[in-house]
Amino acid sequence: MRAAPTILHLDMDAFFAAAEQAAKPSLRGKPVVVGGLGPRGVVSTASYEARVFGVHSAMPMAQARRLCPNAAYLVPRFALYREVSGQVMELLGRLSPLVEPLSLDEAFVDLEAGGVADGRRSARRAGEQLRRDILAVTGLSGSVGLAGSKMLAKIGSERAKPDGLVLIEPGTERELLAPLSVRILPGVGPATGEHLRRAGMTTVSHLAEAGEDELVRLLGKAHGASLYRMALGHDDRPVVSERDAKSVSVEDTFDVDLHDRVRVRAEVVRLAGRCVERLRDAGRSGRTVVLKVRRYDFSTLTRSETLRGPTDDPEVVREAAGRLLEAVDTTGGVRLLGVGVTGLADFTQEDLFAQAATERAAELEHAAAEEAAPGPAAPPEPSADEPPPGTGHRWLAGHDVRHDEYGAGWVQGSGVGRVTVRFEDPYATVPGRVRTFRVDDPALRPSDPLPLVRAAPTAPTGSDGPCGADGSGRPGGPDGTAVGEEADTGERPGKSGEAVPGGAEPGGQARSSSPASRPKSRSGGGGVGAEIPSP
């Protein structure tokens, strides 16, 4: 425990939903839900406007639609989220060499190690400056907690949401924790929380009063002792800059149960390939291959096989996953499949059976190819966002597109051979126009996400002083505006719920707090997509 609040916890506000609101002027200030849009999809992130209706992360998407039918429902754009996360992590790295990322939008920072804070005032100053910098660079807001321990810094950021900063003074820990739910403590999940509730312990003060011996009796020596210390406010865990991954895995939930054994095998082959891609991206190899199968009745089977040595060979992993599948009964249907690799290492070892694995992988891929071709087995029902036969793209709700005539936009919905697009970019001050096209329109194509914040123009140099109609150093256009900027470009609207709509994030320049209203329009395409009601 530290005598000064020099541990910082940053948590971006409704990160995925906030990024979508920042990128799409028509969604600022409106309910936005990001996640899987299929019948078995779940909510990844909900904006604060959607949370008012009871929508929250990990909720089934079907339930979210019932609670908030007028929200915009979008498929995640991880390329954009990773890019923005990289910008945020770079800012954190400027504060300290000790940054411990927990996810794309969350991290601990040791301010003392970076020499930027040694007391209450300097820590608060660093936290406020960080929020301003994040807003300026990403256009999004983040909440900051400052305390003498990681546990309390995280509690502080939760209390600061949205778009705030909370500093917890060392010495006030027990008073702060006493009335809070036991679920606030690290290591207390639903199962442990229920176990403690049955024992009559629902608040942190109950744990402190029960004593270490009682908690050890209930939860075991290691967990019970650790929980008792945290209930007293003691947490001496350091901020670590590198966290060793214990496993790499991928899994998919299918909209319709898979009954065809050949299709199940083909999916396992595909997932094994994706798993190895992630393994190689991380520069790791693994020794144990794990197969996860969730059947039609929600029963989940896990099988594993340990290899002779660590590997990152996709053929070896596919071979092992295929052998594991042979030992699993898939009668009745499969709703989820997953392939993972554990026992990670930083090196690989030639597998003695690599040749056999290569041959077996070729057989599996051949089976997968046969499955893709028309055959006697009835094909699975297509998902609502699958392209019709003969088209080359899946027009996913929320994803970026570009049209030869209308420019940049995003998919608002698709279905019955049509795709509806709203043409707008993150820098607009008013919602864009909506157009509907055939899904095979040659002028429409997928596009990469645009940056949420327009890059500052580079001032040209010259011997005659600053150039530009306004003397700003930017080349002037005929109407006096800077070349490359629209004359009507202004500041983006301010904070919208959890993540600032369109851009209000932690601190920074004042921005308009009322989102621009969107003119009424209806999608002519119908189908599954982002349903955005008129205000």
Buried (B, 14 or more C-beta within 10 A) or exposed (E): EEEBBBBBBBBBBBBBBBBBBBBBBBBBBBBBBBBBBBBBBBBBBBBBBBBEBEBBBEBBBEBBBEBBEEBBBBBBBEEBBEBBBEBBBEBBBEBBEBBBBEEBBBBBBBBBBBEBBEEBEBBBEBBBBBBBBBBBBBBBBBBBBBBBBBBBBBBBBBBBBBBBBBBBBBEEBBEBBBEBEBBBBEEBEEEBBEBBBEBEBBBBBBBBEBEBEBBBEBBEEEBBBBBBBBBBBBBEEEBEBEEEEEBBBBBBBBBBBBBBBBBBBBBBBBBBBBBBBBBBEEEBBBBBBBBBBBBBEEEEBEBBBEBEBBBBBBBBBBBBBBBBBEEBEBEEBBBBBBBBBBBBBEEBBEBEEBEEBBEBBEBBBEBBEEBEEEEEEEEBEEBBBEBEEEBEBBBBBBBBBBBEEBEBBBBBBBBEBBBBBBBBBBBBBBBBBBBBBEBBBEEBEBBEBBBBBBEEBEEEEEEEEEBBBEEEBBBBBEEEBBEEEEEEEEEBBBBBBBBBBBBBBBBBEEBBEEBBEBEEBEBEBBBBBBBBEEE
